[in-house]
Amino acid sequence: MSRFVVAVGLALSLVACQGVDESYRSTRDRTPIPPTTLSLMAEKGVSASDPILMRSYKKESEVEIWKRKPDGQYTLLKTYPMCRWSGQLGPKIREGDRQAPEGFYDVTPGAMNPNSSLFLSFNLGYPNAYDRSHGRTGSHLMVHGTCSSRGCFAMTDEAIAEVYAVAREAFAGGQRTFQFQSYPFRMTAENLAKHRSDPHIAFWKNLKEGSDRFEVAKREPVWTVVGGRYAFNEADRATIAAVAIKQARDEREVAELVSKGTPSIRLVYEDGGGHQSFREVAMAAASASTYTALDDRTRRSIGDVSRPDALARDPEVISIGEMAPGKPNPTTRSTAVAVAAPARPGTTMEQSSSMPVVISTPAAVAKPVKTHIASLEAASLPAGPPLQVAEPAAKPIYKRLLGGLLGL
């Protein structure tokens, strides 16, 4: 009977991400920012009260915190491993689809939950205006502790305590909302080349427009919804030109990767994934009827692991055959790429398409792209500080964060 009660309790706790622990009012939301993180802020020229911005990547299972410097540009503070996300790469469409959302979201002080049953949490604000314009449904999509997900982004309790503290101090410093950018993967030319035939590629390229603006200007992209797409507003001509140069370079690199034989693939997950550093934890949990295989400190930090069997598995790599116009030809590279599957009833164009995605041959693409880049770089830009692409990601803190958990 006791095992049944525990099982039912666990099942109920995983029904959604919105749980509130009413049994007591904890003080964990007042956990101070670790001294090492405060020292890192000082090195970056920012303070605990300065505004923040966050970015997440499903495929890489990482969450970044960025801090705004006095000059208004953001600098990368830390990268955290994500313990768990559920579903597949792609946007959330409807309530109960287990999909973690992708897009641009605004987190307010009222979205912070200090008494979450999942240690600590904050609400992403899904659905946003873009999601609502497509008739998407869902609620209580969170970033939280405890390594379980039904459409949320789960971190360890230690990690969410630090992230929560950094957000709390930014709000205390006067920030009214912070932007949370959610991506299927890092918007690199390699990822775009590999996923060029995925049914969601049009949507992901739209997300990349916002990502490019942030990476070039290091300022929060301002967006609206126009014609069912994210539309981004630039503040000046210099940013517009610099973004165009970056996009042209990325397109050239994608074409070059395709010409060198980069396969067109789709990743199919059993049920989402998590950072590689949690693989041993997931395998131990999956092989044990209880968590006796895990040490006490690990169990306290990650809590209950949802679908550990799925978390322990790598995604299946599906090769999407390419074809010449008009007829299948999976062994020959050509000017069109077939989409993996026809559109489902009710989906929008950016979600899926039964039409081939036309891609010009790399030789035809490379020359005009190079010419376009040269013309952009030759354009006269207004005087001012030079624009730079965002600095490379700082060294992740996995060893410091997980050293005591996994012996890293």
Buried (B, 14 or more C-beta within 10 A) or exposed (E): EEEEEEEEEEEEBBEBBBBEBEEEEBEBBEBEBBEEBBEBBEEBEBBBEBBBBBBBBBBBBBBBBBBBBEEEBBBBBBBBBBBBBBBBBBBBBEEEBBBBBBBBBEBBBEBBBBBBBBBBBBBBBBBBEBBEBBEBBBEBBBBBBBBBBBBBBBBBBBBBBBBBBBBBBBBEEEBEBBBBBBBBBBBBBEBBBBBBBBBBBBBBBBBBBBBBBBBBBBBBBBBEBEEEBBBBEBEEEBBEBBBBBBBBBBBBBBBBBBBEEBBBBBBEBBBBBBBEBBBBBBBBBBEEEEBEBBBEEBBBBBBBBBBBBBBBBEBEEEEBBBBEEEEEBEEEBBBBBBBBEEBEEEBBEBBBBEEBBEBEEBEEBBEEBEEBBEEBEEEEBEEEEEBEBBEEEBEBBBEBBBEEBBEE
